[in-house]
Amino acid sequence: MRISIAQINSTIGDFLGNREKILAFTRKAREEQHADLVLFPELAVCGYPPMDLLDQDSFVEMNIRTLHMLQRELPQDIAVGLGFVNRNPYSRGKSLVNEYGILFEGKLAFEQLKTLLPTYDVFDEARNFEPSREWSAFEYKGERIGFAICEDVWRETDIPGTSYIRDPVRELLDRGISLLCVPSASPYVAGKLKVRRDLAERIAIRGNIPLVYINAVGANDSILFDGRSFVVAPTVEAAKSASVKNYPVQLNAKAFAEDLVTWDSGDSLRSPELSRDIPQDDTEDPFNVGLTRYELDMLEEGLVMGIRDYMAKCGFKRAHLGLSGGIDSALVAYLGVKAIGPEKIACFSMPSRFSSQGSKDDARELAENLSCRYEVLPIESVFTSFLSTLEGVFENRPFDIAEENLQARIRGSLLMAYSNKFDSMLLTTGNKSELAMGYCTLYGDMNGALAVIGDLFKTEVFALCKRINERSITAGAKAIIPEAIIVKPPSAELRPDQKDQDSLPPYEVLDEILKLYLFGNLSKDEIVKRGWEADLVSRIIRTVARSEFKRRQAPPVLKVSPRAFGMGRRMPIARSVYEIGERN
């Protein structure tokens, strides 16, 4: 049997567009790749995640109507697997189910509901869906095919705070399946592909069967889907010997792009000589952030796709940002240009009395390297006017954060004015370290429609910029990001001789403590036991908590880490910042 994986980019609620993609990919699979079965990702019909659109009956009805249209329009001689929302077939429970069905010969020939409904990180599926209570195999072309939808296979991993009673994979294996298909909308996280493939290999070995992983691709709001669908199957050596525990990847789909790839189940016992898209020798961490060169390249591709899809799906055709001469705005400008082209990106330098000549020169050089529009809008006269207006109410108090933030808010107002005038999307340039510590200004540098690098720690920003330059130089071109931007100490330049580390711990220290606190959910005492100084840890934890109100008002953050601010980390604003053992 020839099985095609149709890795498509669905838009939430675009039933016409999604339907046209399903039809086009199916016809190509049938006519060009001679497939017997073509498989689409989880909820391909309506897009993932639909969230509270599921509360609107018209949304659910349009989704079901689209399924019925596909039954009539799809070729009758090829089986088509796709995900959609359906009404709950059981007498009790939630009103909807997350379903995967096979359309064949104009009928819904097979149905499997999703069993495990995640509620951690960005997921909230138990809010809307009723889980499956039964499992069966689809018999087709001599195979007994089982379908485990995304989370249904992740039971095999150790997800903190999650323990599932049901084991859908075991239920399917007990029914004698000969092939397991996993339609998914599995979000991208840097380094997650290896975890995903290791999981698939363990399951394939457990059942001694091939596993076909069909992943979504594209960006929907904050969530990025990396695609990279694949097939894991036993080799001749594995079939002959129970001691062989290596089921190689037989097939790879593209990363961060739509793709159609086809695998012949008759090839499952061959020993493939395939070049994986993960370099086998890329085990280095060249910039000391825990990411290999390959993973940094994939991180870049994911952020570029995130910008491109967010703009396209929201209807924006151009974007702009403030270019300060610092490393954060430099990276965002580079990513924006790569996403939509230099002719659609505008960069604005907005110097004040505190802006160094070096930063102004660096911003201009970067814009020239990127071949994008570059404008200078001095803010000194506006800043002076604000200070004059506020002179009386400020009561001759010393220059402090109020005057610093005024400069950021003037810049934010100018950038939003350009957005309104030209329907251009403002890209926000703050990083995760700054967002964590509240080292950002509401209605100033936090203005914008999309926080492109809001899930990258400052050390990761430096690493990605270094990798971009390294790759450019290796290709025989000059460094894209001026070296001066990378080597100079970070500064907001809102007061004389200001440096970030006047207010923050060194980023190498701050980021490591933030990872333990945000990703590991460790307490102060647990972090201190890892060797960090107690007062510093306490200061960081308290500052993170006090800054929650700012993050609640931040633009959507492109998620690339295990836990991003926004959908992935939901904290109360009004709360006590407790430390165990501090009070009796």
N, C-alpha and C positions, 0 to 999 in steps of 0.2 A: 504494500500500500504506500502510495506517495502522499505525504502530509506536508502541506504548506503552512507556515507561520506567517500570518498577516499582522505585522507589528504597526498599528496605525495610531495616529494622533487624533483622538476624538475631542471635540469641543462640547462642554457641558451644555445641554439644551439645544444644540444645533442638530436637530433630528434629520433635517434635509441633508446637510453636509455630511453627517456621519453615515447616513444611509447611502449616499452616493459613493463614499469611500468604500464601504463594505461591498457594494456592487462592483466597483472598478477592480478592487483587489481580488475578488472572487473570480471575475472573468479572466484576469491575468493569470491567476493560479491554475485555472482550468485550461485556458487556451495556450499559454506559453510554457507552463511548468507541468502540465498534464497531471495535476493533483487529483486524488480521489477524495481528499478531505482537506478543508482549509479552516484554520482556527484563528479566531480573533480574541483580543484581550477581554478581561472582566469588564462588564458594563460598557462595552463598546458602543451600544446603541444610544445611550444617553450621556456618556461621559462620566468620569470619576474624579472627585467625589461629588455627587449631586447635593449633598447636605440637606438643608431644609426645603429645597425645592420639592423634595419628596412629600412635603405636607400639602402641596398643591395638586389637587386631583387632576387638573388639566395637564400637568407635567407627566404624571404617571400614565394618563390615558394616551397622550401623544406618543409616549414610549412604546406602549402596547400596540397602538395603531401602526407605528413604524415597523414593528416586528411582523405584523400581518401583511404589510405592503412588501416586505422582503420575502415572505413566503411565496408571494405571487411572482415577484420579479427575478429572484435568483435563478440561475440555471438549475434544471431539475436533476441533472445527472452527476452532481457533485454535492457531497455533504458539507454543510457549513456550520461551524460552531461559533456562537457568539454570546456575550453576556448582556443581560437586560434586567429591568425591574419588572416584577410581576406581582399580582395579588396573592395574598397568603392562601394556599389551598387548604390549610388546616382550619378547624372550627374555632380555635382559640389562638391568642397571641397577637403580635404586631400585625398590622394590616398588609405589610409588604414583605417580599422576599428578594434577595439577591440571587438571581438565577442564571444558569448557563444552559443553553439549549442547542440541539442539533436540528437544523432545518434540512430536510431532504425530501425530494419529490413533492414539493409544495406543502409539506406538513411539518409540524413540530414533532419530530420523530423520537426525541429523547430530551429529558429534563433532569437537571441536578441542581439542587439548592445549595447555597453556601452554608456551612455548618458553624464555623468559628467566626464570630463577629467581633473584631477588635475594638477596644475602647481606649487604648493607650496612644501616646504621641498625637499624631494628627487625625487619628481614626475615631469615629463615633458611630459605628455601624449598628450596634445594639439599640441605639436610639430609634432606628427606623425599621429594622429588619427582624423577621422571625427566622431562627436557625432551622436547618434541615433536620428531619427525624428519620430519614431513610436514604439508602445509598444503593445504587445499582450500576450495572455495566451496559455500555452501548455496544451491541454486537454488529460488527461491520467489517466486511472484507476479510473474514477469518480471524479478526482480533476481538478481544473483549476489552473495551476501552473504559477506563475510569476517569472521572473528572474531580479534581480537588481544587477548589477555587481559592487562590492566593493564601490567605491566612490558614486555610485548612492544612497546609503542609508546614507552616511555621510553628506548629505545636512541638515539632522536633527540636526547637531551639530553646534556650533559656532566656525568656523574656521577663525582665524584672517585674514583679507584681502581678504576673499573669500565669494562671495554671488552669488548663482546660481539662474537663472531664472526658469529653468525647475525643476519639482518635479517628478522624475520617479516613486517613491513609490506611490504617489497620482494617477498618470496615471494608474498604474497597479491596484490599489484598485478600481478605477472607472470602471475597466473592470471586476470586480466581481471575482477576484482571491480568491481561498480558501486556498492557500499555497504560501508563499514567500520564494524563495531560493536566497541566497546571495553568489555567488562564488567570492572569494576574494584572493588578494595577499596583505594582510594588514601587514605592517612592525611592528616588535616588538618595543615597547617603555615600559620602566619599569612602571608598574601600568596601562597600557592601557587596559588590559582585562576587568576590571570593566567598563570602559567607553564603550567598545565595547558591552558588555552584556546589560548595561543599555539602550543603543541605540536600540538594538534589541528588548528589552522588550517593550520600548515605541512604536515601530512600530507595534509589534504584538498586543498590546492593542488597538492601533489606528484602526487596521483592524479587530480585534478579530479573528486572524488566527495564525496558527503556522508559525514560521520562522526558516529556516534551514540555518546555517552559515557555509560555507565551506572555510576554510582558507588554504593557502599554508604553507609549513614548509620548513626549510632549510635556508642556507645562500648563497647569491649571491653577491660577493664583500663585500661592507660595510653593506648591508642590511640584517637583520635577520628577518625571518618569524617564528613565534612561534607556528603555528598550532592552537591548542586549539579550534578546531571547536566545534560547539554545536547546540542544538535545543532548542528553547524557544516555549512553547505552553500553551494555556489556560488550566486550571484545571476545574474539575466539579464545584467547588465553583465559579470560574470566569464566567463560562458559565451560571450559574443560577442567578448571581447578577452582575449588572453593576457597583456596588460600589466596587467590588473586583478589585484591581489594582496590582495584583501580578501574573505574568506568570513565573513560575519557569523554570530553566534549566532542560530539560528532558534527556539530553545526553551530555557527554563530550568526546572529543578526547584528546589524549596525548599532553603534552607540549614538543616542540622541538624534536619531533620524528614523523616518518611516522606512520599512523594509519588507520584502517578501522573500522568504527563503524556503527551500523544499528539501525534505529528507525522505529517503526511501527506507521503509522498515526492513526491507530485505538486506540493507547494508548494515544492520545493527550488529552483526557479528564480525564485521571486518575490523581490522586494526587500522584506524585512520591515521594518516599523516597530515594533520591540519595545523596551520599556524593560528594559534589562538590570538584573540585581540588583546590578551594580557601578556606582555612580554615575560617570559619565564625567568629571565635573569634580572628583572627590574626589582630588586629587593632592597635597593638603597633608600636612605632617607636623607637626600643630599642637603636639605635646608633645615633639618632638625625640627620638623613639625609633625612627624609621623606619617608622611605621605611620600610615596615614590614619585618619580618623574611621570610615570604613566598616570598615576592617580591625580597629580596636579594638572596634567593635560585634560583628563576627563572632567575635573572640577571646572576648568575653564570652559569646556564645551557645554557643560550643564548650565552654567551661568549665562552663557551666550544664548542658548536655547530658551532659557527662562525669560530673558529680555524680549527676544523675538516673538515668542508665543504670547506673552502678556500684552504686548503692544498690538499684535494682530488680532487677538481675541477680544480686546477692549476697543478696537477701532482707531488706534493711534498710528500715524504714519511718520512722525518725526519725534525726536527727543532732544533734550538739552540738559545741561548740568553746570554747576559752578566749578571752575577749574582753579584751584588755589595754589598749585605748585607743590602740593603734598602728595603722598603716595596713594591715599585712598581715592581721591578724585582722579588721579592718573589712571588707576586700575579701572575705575568705572568708565572713564572715557574710552579706554582701549576696548573694553568689553562691548560698550555701546556701538562703537564703530564696527567691530567685528560682527555684531548682531544685525545691524540694519544698513551699514555703509556710511562712509564719511560725509556724503552729501546730505544725509538726513540727521546729522548730529551737530548741534551748536554748543560751543563751550564759552563760558563767560568768566573772565577774570574781573574781580570786584575789589580792587585794592583799597586799603584804608591807610591811615598814617602809620600803622604798625606793620604793614606788609613789606617784607624785605625785597630788595632788588633781585636777589637770587631766586626767590619764589616766583616773582613776576617773569623773570627770564626763563625759568624752568617750565612754567605753564605754557608760554609761547612756543618754546622748543618742542614740547610734547604735541601741541596742536599741529605744528608743522610736520612732525613725524607721522601723525595720523591723517594729515591732509583734510582736516575738518574745519568748519567755520570757527573763527576765534574773534571774540569781541572783548574790549575792555570797557567796563562801566565803573569808574571811580565812585566810591561811596562817601568821600570825605565831606563834601558839601551837605549831603543828607545827614550824615552823622553829626556834623556841627549844628545843624538846624534842630535835630532831636535834643542834643545837649542843651541848646539855648532854651528850647521849650520847657525842658524838665528842670532847668536850673533852680527855680524857686522851690519846687516840691522836693528836690533832692537835698535841699538845706545845706549846701556846701560840704556834704559828706565826701570822704575820699573816694577816688576811682576804684571800683571793684567789679564784681561779676555782673552788676546791672549794666554798666557801660560796655563790658565785654559782650554780653548777650545782645545789646542793641545793635551791634555791628552784624552779628549773625542774622538777626531778624530783618534788618534792612536788606541784606543779601537775599534772604528768603522771599521777601516781598517783591523784589525785582525779578527774581526767577519765576515766581508765580504770575506776575504781570505778563511776562513773555509767554507763559503757558496759556493764559487766557486769550491773549491777542492772536496767537498763531496755532492754537489747538495742538500744542507740543507737550509731550509728556516729560515731566521733570523727574530725573533719576536722582535718588538720594544716595549720598556717598559715605554714610557712617558705617563703621565696622562693628562687630559683635562685642569686642572689648569695651568700646565706648558706650554702646547701648547698655551693656551690663552695668557699667558704673555711672550711668547718667551723665557721661561726659559729652553732652550734646544739648542743643538748644531747641526747646519747643518753639514752633512757628519760625524757626531759623534754618539751621542746617538739617533739621528733621523734616522739613517740607518735602513733598514729592509724592509720586504715585507708586513707586517701587523702590524698596531698599535692596539694591543689587548685591552688596557684600555684607549685609546685616547679619549673616550667619557665618562670617569668616572672622576668626580672631586676628588681631593685628599682626601677630607673627606669621599667620597664614597669608595675609595680604602681602607681606614682604616676600615670602617664599614663592607665591604665584608670580609676582612681578619679576623676581630673579629668574624663574623658569621661563617666562615669556622672553626675556632678554637672551637667556642662554640658547633657547631654541632659534631665535632670530640670528644670533651670531654664528651658530653652528651651520645655518643655512647660507652663510656668506653675506648676510646683510648686517647693518649696524644695529645697536641696541635700540629698541623702540622707546622704552621708558628711560629718560635721561638718568645717568648714574647719580647725578647730584640729588635727584629726588629720593633715591634709594638709600644713600649714605648719610644724608643730613638727619639730625634728631627731629622727630615729629613735633610739630607745633601748630597750634590754632592761630598764632599771631594776632591775638586780640589785646595784648599789652606788650610793653617793651621787653624784649629778650625772653618771651614766654616759651616754655618747653612743656610737653605733655607730662613729663615725669616730675614737674613741679607739683602736680595734683594727683598723679597716679603712680603706683609702683612700676618698676621696670616691666615692660610688656612680657618679657620672657618669664618673669615670676608671676605676674598677674594672670596670664593665660593658663598657666599650669594649675593654679589654684581654682580658677573659674571652671576648668574642665572637670576637676574633682567634684566641685559643688554642683554644677549644672548637669553634667552627664552622669556622674556617679551618685548624686543625691547624698553625698557624705555630709556629716555634721561638722561643726567646728572642731570638736575633739578628734574626730576621725581623720580630718585633714592635718591637724597638728601632729598626730602620730605618724604621718607620712614624712615628717621632718620640716614642716613649715612653721614659721614664728606665730605664736598665738595671737598677739595684738594685730598683726597684719591680716591674718585670716578673719578675725572678728570684724575688722574694718571693712574688708571686702564684702563679707556676707551682709553686713548691715547696709552698705551702700547699694548693693544689688537690690535689696528689699525696698529701700527708700525710693529707688528709681523706677519702680513698677508703673507708677502713674504716667511716666513719660512713654514707656514702651507701649502702654495701652493706646496711646495716640499716634504711634509710629505707623508708617506705611507698611504694606505687606512685605515680608522678608523672604527672599528666595532660600528655601530650606536645602542645606547640603550637609548638615551634621545630624547626629543622633537625636538632638533636641534643640530646636530653633525657638527663638522668641516668637510669640504670637500663638498660632494654632497648636504648636507642639509643647507649650509650657504655659499653663493657665494658673495664675496665682492671684489671690485676692490683693487688692491695693491697700485697703485699710486692715492692717493686721499687726500683731506684736512680732517683733523680730526676736524670737526666743533662742536661747542657747541652753542645751541640756546641762543641768547642774548649776546654773546661774542663780536660780531661785528655788526655794523649798516650798 
